[in-house]
Amino acid sequence: MSLTPREAMINALERRAPVGRVPHFELQFFLTMEALGRVHPRCRNFRQWTQMSTQERSLHRRDVADLHVAMYRKFGLSGTIYNTPAAFDEEDRRTSLEHFREMSGQEFFVSMHGDATYSVPGGKRMMEFVGRIADDPDGVKSQAQKMVDDALVAAARIKEWGTVDGFCLCSDYCYNDNPFLSPAMFDDYITPYLVQLVAGYREMGFYTIKHTDGNIMPILDSLMAAKPHALHSLDPQGGIDLAELKQRIGDQVCLVGNVNCGLLQTGTDEEICEDVRRALRDGMPGGGYVFGTSNCIYTGVSLERYEMMLEIWRKEGNYGH
């Protein structure tokens, strides 16, 4: 029995008996210029988008779709987040995804950004956020509820497109040592809203992949309470042990990632090869695992190192061999 990349991804997300090669998923792949000679969609700055002709806009939307198909096929990806330029509005994204499905049918798993919960605040926003929790906790919760409500309204529209399989929930909650909120505060300001968000997506038939870097162990039970289909990125730099997670929650949720992206960038070839084999060895038994890095293929990662990682996956990431 041979599965398409999309079927293999869904098979893993539903934790069914594994077939063939373990699916490969990257949250993002930014090396499109080096790998394919093409600018990544998020790097395209269409300042004159409103001045473009209808035909030129149509060509851009189609080009974004073609780039994703080329990227998935070249690297054996079951999927990544479908990226579009900032100039694209909802209708542009819908049309581009229609082009993608025209070009590839149901070959690949299509996901979009879809988190609506608070993330680790950056820079000066951290003190502002802490101050709001101290001075106006009800207002913080009211905003959290509105973000979820708005996301589910948008998801209902996206459901009508018929092109999207699921959402990647990319709010980061953790540093390498601990979550940015204590477990008790996390359960006040994030858990109830994450539960609602995932439940709403599930009710519409979407798959959910909850991403967060860092040490998730203090809030693992809270993440599991939301019942996402998968957890990503299982960050070894945050002390996450894939074998331990597999034993503890592998029968409840699909596990995605865990190849140390820091080693991929700065480690030796030997360290990288060992880490790739470790992730396959710890993640594959029994299925419910999707191979990938502990973050994404970001700018600065060596394309050669990524291809070395994939060579091991192709040879050793097969069930029944």
C-alpha positions as a LaTeX table, in Angstrom:
\begin{tabular}{lrrr}
\hline
Residue & $x$ (\AA) & $y$ (\AA) & $z$ (\AA) \\
\hline
Met1 & 0.00 & 0.00 & 0.00 \\
Ser2 & 1.42 & 3.36 & $-1.07$ \\
Leu3 & 0.26 & 6.62 & 0.49 \\
Thr4 & 0.47 & 10.11 & $-0.96$ \\
Pro5 & 2.36 & 12.65 & 1.18 \\
Arg6 & $-0.98$ & 14.08 & 2.35 \\
Glu7 & $-2.35$ & 10.64 & 3.21 \\
Ala8 & 0.84 & 9.78 & 5.10 \\
Met9 & 0.58 & 13.02 & 7.09 \\
Ile10 & $-3.06$ & 12.44 & 7.99 \\
Asn11 & $-2.30$ & 8.82 & 8.83 \\
Ala12 & 0.28 & 10.02 & 11.36 \\
Leu13 & $-1.94$ & 12.80 & 12.74 \\
Glu14 & $-4.66$ & 10.24 & 13.41 \\
Arg15 & $-2.09$ & 7.82 & 14.88 \\
Arg16 & $-3.08$ & 4.98 & 12.62 \\
Ala17 & $-0.77$ & 2.05 & 11.83 \\
Pro18 & 2.27 & 3.43 & 9.96 \\
Val19 & 2.79 & 2.62 & 6.28 \\
Gly20 & 5.88 & 3.20 & 4.15 \\
Arg21 & 8.14 & 6.13 & 4.96 \\
Val22 & 7.52 & 8.35 & 7.96 \\
Pro23 & 6.09 & 11.66 & 6.64 \\
His24 & 8.25 & 14.78 & 6.60 \\
Phe25 & 6.94 & 18.20 & 7.65 \\
Glu26 & 8.68 & 21.54 & 8.14 \\
Leu27 & 6.86 & 24.45 & 9.69 \\
Gln28 & 8.60 & 26.76 & 7.22 \\
Phe29 & 11.18 & 26.40 & 4.47 \\
Phe30 & 12.98 & 29.65 & 3.74 \\
Leu31 & 15.83 & 28.51 & 1.45 \\
Thr32 & 13.82 & 28.84 & $-1.75$ \\
Met33 & 16.36 & 31.13 & $-3.42$ \\
Glu34 & 19.26 & 28.75 & $-2.81$ \\
Ala35 & 17.27 & 25.61 & $-3.56$ \\
Leu36 & 15.05 & 26.77 & $-6.41$ \\
Gly37 & 16.34 & 30.18 & $-7.48$ \\
Arg38 & 13.10 & 31.86 & $-6.38$ \\
Val39 & 12.23 & 34.48 & $-3.77$ \\
His40 & 10.32 & 33.17 & $-0.77$ \\
Pro41 & 6.73 & 34.52 & $-0.65$ \\
Arg42 & 7.25 & 36.24 & 2.70 \\
Cys43 & 10.22 & 38.15 & 1.27 \\
Arg44 & 8.21 & 39.59 & $-1.62$ \\
Asn45 & 7.42 & 43.23 & $-0.97$ \\
Phe46 & 4.68 & 44.19 & $-3.41$ \\
Arg47 & 4.49 & 47.93 & $-2.74$ \\
Gln48 & 2.77 & 48.42 & $-6.09$ \\
Trp49 & 0.28 & 45.59 & $-5.65$ \\
Thr50 & $-2.72$ & 47.93 & $-5.87$ \\
Gln51 & $-1.37$ & 49.29 & $-9.18$ \\
Met52 & $-0.87$ & 45.88 & $-10.80$ \\
Ser53 & $-3.16$ & 44.72 & $-13.56$ \\
Thr54 & $-5.56$ & 41.86 & $-12.96$ \\
Gln55 & $-3.38$ & 39.62 & $-15.11$ \\
Glu56 & $-0.18$ & 40.47 & $-13.22$ \\
Arg57 & $-1.82$ & 39.75 & $-9.86$ \\
Ser58 & $-3.12$ & 36.46 & $-11.19$ \\
Leu59 & 0.38 & 35.49 & $-12.33$ \\
His60 & 1.80 & 36.27 & $-8.87$ \\
Arg61 & $-0.83$ & 34.17 & $-7.12$ \\
Arg62 & $-0.15$ & 31.27 & $-9.47$ \\
Asp63 & 3.61 & 31.65 & $-9.02$ \\
Val64 & 3.26 & 31.34 & $-5.23$ \\
Ala65 & 1.30 & 28.11 & $-5.72$ \\
Asp66 & 3.84 & 26.74 & $-8.18$ \\
Leu67 & 6.70 & 27.52 & $-5.79$ \\
His68 & 5.05 & 25.51 & $-3.01$ \\
Val69 & 4.48 & 22.53 & $-5.29$ \\
Ala70 & 8.11 & 22.63 & $-6.46$ \\
Met71 & 9.38 & 22.89 & $-2.88$ \\
Tyr72 & 7.26 & 20.00 & $-1.59$ \\
Arg73 & 8.26 & 17.70 & $-4.43$ \\
Lys74 & 11.97 & 18.52 & $-4.33$ \\
Phe75 & 12.33 & 17.78 & $-0.61$ \\
Gly76 & 9.69 & 15.10 & $-0.10$ \\
Leu77 & 7.61 & 17.31 & 2.16 \\
Ser78 & 4.12 & 16.28 & 3.12 \\
Gly79 & 3.57 & 19.98 & 3.74 \\
Thr80 & 4.57 & 23.25 & 5.37 \\
Ile81 & 2.60 & 26.33 & 6.30 \\
Tyr82 & 1.31 & 27.80 & 3.05 \\
Asn83 & 2.98 & 31.21 & 2.87 \\
Thr84 & 1.78 & 34.18 & 0.86 \\
Pro85 & 3.13 & 37.74 & 0.48 \\
Ala86 & 1.88 & 40.34 & 2.94 \\
Ala87 & 0.15 & 42.13 & 0.06 \\
Phe88 & $-2.22$ & 39.19 & $-0.42$ \\
Asp89 & $-5.63$ & 39.63 & 1.16 \\
Glu90 & $-7.98$ & 36.77 & 1.99 \\
Glu91 & $-9.27$ & 36.50 & $-1.57$ \\
Asp92 & $-5.72$ & 36.40 & $-2.96$ \\
Arg93 & $-4.83$ & 33.58 & $-0.56$ \\
Arg94 & $-7.95$ & 31.65 & $-1.49$ \\
Thr95 & $-7.19$ & 31.98 & $-5.19$ \\
Ser96 & $-3.55$ & 31.00 & $-4.76$ \\
Leu97 & $-4.59$ & 27.89 & $-2.82$ \\
Glu98 & $-7.02$ & 26.98 & $-5.59$ \\
His99 & $-4.12$ & 27.17 & $-8.04$ \\
Phe100 & $-2.08$ & 24.95 & $-5.70$ \\
Arg101 & $-4.78$ & 22.29 & $-5.67$ \\
Glu102 & $-5.16$ & 22.54 & $-9.44$ \\
Met103 & $-1.43$ & 21.88 & $-9.83$ \\
Ser104 & $-1.10$ & 19.11 & $-7.23$ \\
Gly105 & $-4.58$ & 17.77 & $-6.53$ \\
Gln106 & $-4.72$ & 16.10 & $-3.12$ \\
Glu107 & $-1.02$ & 15.18 & $-3.15$ \\
Phe108 & 0.02 & 17.40 & $-0.23$ \\
Phe109 & $-1.21$ & 18.43 & 3.21 \\
Val110 & $-2.11$ & 22.14 & 3.28 \\
Ser111 & $-1.95$ & 24.13 & 6.51 \\
Met112 & $-2.15$ & 27.80 & 7.38 \\
His113 & $-1.27$ & 29.92 & 10.39 \\
Gly114 & $-4.14$ & 29.76 & 12.84 \\
Asp115 & $-3.18$ & 30.55 & 16.42 \\
Ala116 & $-5.22$ & 33.05 & 18.36 \\
Thr117 & $-3.72$ & 32.69 & 21.84 \\
Tyr118 & $-1.18$ & 34.88 & 23.59 \\
Ser119 & 2.46 & 34.25 & 22.72 \\
Val120 & 5.70 & 35.20 & 24.45 \\
Pro121 & 5.70 & 39.01 & 24.15 \\
Gly122 & 8.72 & 40.47 & 22.43 \\
Gly123 & 10.97 & 43.28 & 23.61 \\
Lys124 & 9.19 & 46.17 & 25.31 \\
Arg125 & 5.84 & 44.39 & 25.05 \\
Met126 & 6.75 & 42.00 & 27.88 \\
Met127 & 6.46 & 44.68 & 30.57 \\
Glu128 & 3.28 & 46.00 & 28.98 \\
Phe129 & 1.75 & 42.52 & 29.05 \\
Val130 & 2.77 & 41.90 & 32.66 \\
Gly131 & 1.31 & 45.27 & 33.61 \\
Arg132 & $-1.99$ & 44.47 & 31.92 \\
Ile133 & $-2.26$ & 41.16 & 33.78 \\
Ala134 & $-1.67$ & 42.98 & 37.08 \\
Asp135 & $-3.96$ & 45.95 & 36.38 \\
Asp136 & $-6.69$ & 44.51 & 34.15 \\
Pro137 & $-6.84$ & 40.70 & 34.24 \\
Asp138 & $-10.45$ & 40.66 & 33.05 \\
Gly139 & $-9.54$ & 42.84 & 30.09 \\
Val140 & $-6.70$ & 40.48 & 29.16 \\
Lys141 & $-9.13$ & 37.54 & 29.26 \\
Ser142 & $-11.74$ & 39.45 & 27.29 \\
Gln143 & $-9.20$ & 40.11 & 24.55 \\
Ala144 & $-8.17$ & 36.43 & 24.59 \\
Gln145 & $-11.78$ & 35.42 & 24.02 \\
Lys146 & $-12.22$ & 37.89 & 21.17 \\
Met147 & $-9.07$ & 36.62 & 19.43 \\
Val148 & $-10.44$ & 33.07 & 19.52 \\
Asp149 & $-13.91$ & 34.13 & 18.38 \\
Asp150 & $-12.47$ & 36.08 & 15.44 \\
Ala151 & $-10.20$ & 33.18 & 14.45 \\
Leu152 & $-13.11$ & 30.74 & 14.36 \\
Val153 & $-15.19$ & 33.11 & 12.24 \\
Ala154 & $-12.28$ & 33.34 & 9.77 \\
Ala155 & $-11.86$ & 29.54 & 9.83 \\
Ala156 & $-15.52$ & 29.08 & 8.89 \\
Arg157 & $-14.89$ & 31.14 & 5.75 \\
Ile158 & $-11.72$ & 29.20 & 5.00 \\
Lys159 & $-13.66$ & 25.94 & 5.36 \\
Glu160 & $-15.79$ & 27.02 & 2.42 \\
Trp161 & $-12.68$ & 27.22 & 0.22 \\
Gly162 & $-12.28$ & 23.45 & 0.36 \\
Thr163 & $-8.49$ & 23.65 & $-0.04$ \\
Val164 & $-7.11$ & 23.73 & 3.52 \\
Asp165 & $-6.52$ & 20.65 & 5.68 \\
Gly166 & $-5.58$ & 22.29 & 8.94 \\
Phe167 & $-3.96$ & 25.00 & 11.00 \\
Cys168 & $-0.56$ & 25.37 & 12.63 \\
Leu169 & $-0.95$ & 27.13 & 15.96 \\
Cys170 & 2.32 & 29.03 & 16.19 \\
Ser171 & 2.11 & 31.06 & 19.37 \\
Asp172 & 5.31 & 30.32 & 21.29 \\
Tyr173 & 4.83 & 29.83 & 25.02 \\
Cys174 & 8.23 & 28.78 & 26.30 \\
Tyr175 & 11.88 & 29.72 & 26.66 \\
Asn176 & 14.56 & 27.05 & 26.85 \\
Asp177 & 14.21 & 26.83 & 30.63 \\
Asn178 & 10.52 & 27.47 & 31.36 \\
Pro179 & 7.21 & 28.83 & 29.97 \\
Phe180 & 6.83 & 32.60 & 29.93 \\
Leu181 & 3.88 & 32.24 & 32.32 \\
Ser182 & 3.74 & 30.04 & 35.39 \\
Pro183 & 1.59 & 26.92 & 34.91 \\
Ala184 & $-1.15$ & 28.46 & 37.08 \\
Met185 & $-1.17$ & 31.70 & 35.06 \\
Phe186 & $-0.99$ & 29.73 & 31.82 \\
Asp187 & $-4.19$ & 27.98 & 32.86 \\
Asp188 & $-5.83$ & 31.35 & 33.49 \\
Tyr189 & $-4.79$ & 33.23 & 30.36 \\
Ile190 & $-4.13$ & 30.62 & 27.69 \\
Thr191 & $-5.43$ & 27.09 & 28.35 \\
Pro192 & $-9.20$ & 27.84 & 28.24 \\
Tyr193 & $-8.82$ & 29.73 & 24.99 \\
Leu194 & $-6.54$ & 27.15 & 23.39 \\
Val195 & $-9.11$ & 24.48 & 24.30 \\
Gln196 & $-11.87$ & 26.49 & 22.60 \\
Leu197 & $-9.76$ & 27.18 & 19.54 \\
Val198 & $-8.76$ & 23.57 & 18.94 \\
Ala199 & $-12.29$ & 22.32 & 19.62 \\
Gly200 & $-13.69$ & 24.83 & 17.12 \\
Tyr201 & $-11.21$ & 23.82 & 14.44 \\
Arg202 & $-11.87$ & 20.14 & 15.06 \\
Glu203 & $-15.62$ & 20.66 & 14.79 \\
Met204 & $-15.09$ & 22.19 & 11.35 \\
Gly205 & $-13.00$ & 19.18 & 10.29 \\
Phe206 & $-9.58$ & 20.84 & 10.44 \\
Tyr207 & $-6.42$ & 19.20 & 11.75 \\
Thr208 & $-4.45$ & 21.17 & 14.36 \\
Ile209 & $-0.70$ & 21.18 & 14.91 \\
Lys210 & 0.25 & 23.05 & 18.08 \\
His211 & 3.73 & 24.56 & 17.80 \\
Thr212 & 5.83 & 26.02 & 20.56 \\
Asp213 & 9.57 & 26.01 & 21.06 \\
Gly214 & 11.32 & 25.65 & 24.39 \\
Asn215 & 10.63 & 23.63 & 27.53 \\
Ile216 & 6.98 & 22.61 & 27.36 \\
Met217 & 7.15 & 20.07 & 30.19 \\
Pro218 & 5.70 & 22.33 & 32.96 \\
Ile219 & 2.60 & 23.00 & 30.78 \\
Leu220 & 2.41 & 19.66 & 28.97 \\
Asp221 & $-0.83$ & 18.63 & 30.69 \\
Ser222 & $-2.40$ & 21.96 & 29.72 \\
Leu223 & $-1.37$ & 21.55 & 26.09 \\
Met224 & $-2.78$ & 18.03 & 26.09 \\
Ala225 & $-6.05$ & 19.28 & 27.60 \\
Ala226 & $-6.64$ & 21.20 & 24.35 \\
Lys227 & $-6.47$ & 17.92 & 22.37 \\
Pro228 & $-4.53$ & 19.08 & 19.31 \\
His229 & $-3.83$ & 16.43 & 16.70 \\
Ala230 & $-0.09$ & 17.07 & 17.01 \\
Leu231 & 2.60 & 18.79 & 19.05 \\
His232 & 5.53 & 20.52 & 17.33 \\
Ser233 & 8.53 & 21.27 & 17.67 \\
Leu234 & 9.63 & 19.08 & 20.63 \\
Asp235 & 12.66 & 21.28 & 21.11 \\
Pro236 & 15.79 & 19.44 & 22.32 \\
Gln237 & 17.36 & 22.81 & 23.09 \\
Gly238 & 14.54 & 23.18 & 25.61 \\
Gly239 & 15.39 & 19.82 & 27.13 \\
Ile240 & 12.61 & 17.88 & 25.42 \\
Asp241 & 13.28 & 14.13 & 25.31 \\
Leu242 & 11.35 & 12.59 & 22.41 \\
Ala243 & 11.58 & 9.06 & 23.80 \\
Glu244 & 10.08 & 10.23 & 27.09 \\
Leu245 & 7.25 & 12.07 & 25.34 \\
Lys246 & 6.60 & 9.06 & 23.13 \\
Gln247 & 6.16 & 6.87 & 26.18 \\
Arg248 & 4.13 & 9.41 & 28.10 \\
Ile249 & 1.71 & 10.83 & 25.50 \\
Gly250 & 2.46 & 9.05 & 22.21 \\
Asp251 & $-0.83$ & 7.18 & 22.38 \\
Gln252 & $-2.76$ & 10.47 & 22.62 \\
Val253 & $-1.14$ & 12.87 & 20.17 \\
Cys254 & 1.07 & 12.85 & 17.08 \\
Leu255 & 4.61 & 14.10 & 17.71 \\
Val256 & 6.28 & 16.27 & 15.07 \\
Gly257 & 9.90 & 17.40 & 14.75 \\
Asn258 & 12.74 & 17.10 & 17.30 \\
Val259 & 15.78 & 17.09 & 14.97 \\
Asn260 & 17.98 & 19.70 & 16.64 \\
Cys261 & 17.97 & 22.71 & 14.31 \\
Gly262 & 20.81 & 24.28 & 16.31 \\
Leu263 & 23.03 & 21.31 & 15.50 \\
Leu264 & 21.87 & 21.47 & 11.90 \\
Gln265 & 23.32 & 24.96 & 11.73 \\
Thr266 & 26.45 & 24.74 & 13.90 \\
Gly267 & 27.15 & 21.07 & 14.69 \\
Thr268 & 29.56 & 18.71 & 12.98 \\
Asp269 & 28.37 & 16.35 & 10.27 \\
Glu270 & 28.76 & 13.47 & 12.71 \\
Glu271 & 26.64 & 15.21 & 15.37 \\
Ile272 & 23.93 & 15.97 & 12.86 \\
Cys273 & 23.77 & 12.41 & 11.53 \\
Glu274 & 23.54 & 10.98 & 15.04 \\
Asp275 & 20.81 & 13.43 & 16.01 \\
Val276 & 18.75 & 12.63 & 12.91 \\
Arg277 & 19.03 & 8.92 & 13.64 \\
Arg278 & 18.10 & 9.52 & 17.29 \\
Ala279 & 14.92 & 11.36 & 16.29 \\
Leu280 & 13.91 & 8.59 & 13.90 \\
Arg281 & 14.73 & 5.91 & 16.44 \\
Asp282 & 12.77 & 7.59 & 19.25 \\
Gly283 & 9.85 & 8.88 & 17.20 \\
Met284 & 8.97 & 6.18 & 14.70 \\
Pro285 & 7.98 & 3.12 & 16.80 \\
Gly286 & 4.25 & 2.50 & 16.52 \\
Gly287 & 3.62 & 5.47 & 14.23 \\
Gly288 & 2.13 & 8.80 & 15.29 \\
Tyr289 & 5.37 & 10.57 & 14.39 \\
Val290 & 6.21 & 13.11 & 11.67 \\
Phe291 & 9.88 & 13.70 & 10.91 \\
Gly292 & 11.26 & 17.24 & 10.90 \\
Thr293 & 13.39 & 19.80 & 12.66 \\
Ser294 & 12.83 & 21.39 & 16.05 \\
Asn295 & 11.89 & 24.71 & 14.46 \\
Cys296 & 12.05 & 25.17 & 10.70 \\
Ile297 & 14.49 & 25.44 & 7.80 \\
Tyr298 & 15.29 & 29.07 & 8.45 \\
Thr299 & 17.66 & 31.46 & 6.70 \\
Gly300 & 21.16 & 30.58 & 7.84 \\
Val301 & 20.68 & 26.81 & 7.86 \\
Ser302 & 22.91 & 25.12 & 5.30 \\
Leu303 & 20.98 & 23.61 & 2.41 \\
Glu304 & 23.68 & 20.95 & 2.19 \\
Arg305 & 23.11 & 20.02 & 5.85 \\
Tyr306 & 19.34 & 19.82 & 5.30 \\
Glu307 & 19.86 & 17.54 & 2.30 \\
Met308 & 22.18 & 15.38 & 4.41 \\
Met309 & 19.42 & 15.09 & 7.00 \\
Leu310 & 16.95 & 14.07 & 4.29 \\
Glu311 & 19.30 & 11.45 & 2.87 \\
Ile312 & 19.28 & 9.63 & 6.22 \\
Trp313 & 15.49 & 9.96 & 6.42 \\
Arg314 & 15.05 & 8.46 & 2.95 \\
Lys315 & 17.28 & 5.49 & 3.77 \\
Glu316 & 16.34 & 4.84 & 7.40 \\
Gly317 & 12.90 & 6.39 & 7.92 \\
Asn318 & 10.94 & 3.48 & 6.47 \\
Tyr319 & 8.58 & 1.19 & 8.33 \\
Gly320 & 9.11 & $-2.51$ & 7.75 \\
His321 & 12.77 & $-2.15$ & 6.78 \\
\hline
\end{tabular}
